[in-house]
């Protein structure tokens, strides 16, 4: 029987072993277990989709002012590796440093 939620779990989410280093303390592993990477990746992807011409991390972070920086920016790599976003260039952020421009595929 087809389970529509099974597809989402395979499409999004990051295994715990990819969130921590081998020599990290047990507290890092405990913290990683509490992160719902499936939900976070979906939320970040939806935010990126709101910028059809592409966006930088500053713009995505502004969409989630209540979330920690690393909870948002940590999802970019997973979304890129899974083919959900592409990098189309660079643009200066509010710090004056270049940030990659991401666009949903």
PyMOL commands that set and color helices and strands:
alter all, ss='L'
color gray80, all
select helices_A, chain A and resi 4-11+16-18+26-34+37-49+57-63+69-81
alter helices_A, ss='H'
color red, helices_A
select strands_A, chain A and resi 85-92+98-104
alter strands_A, ss='S'
color yellow, strands_A
deselect
rebuild
show_as cartoon
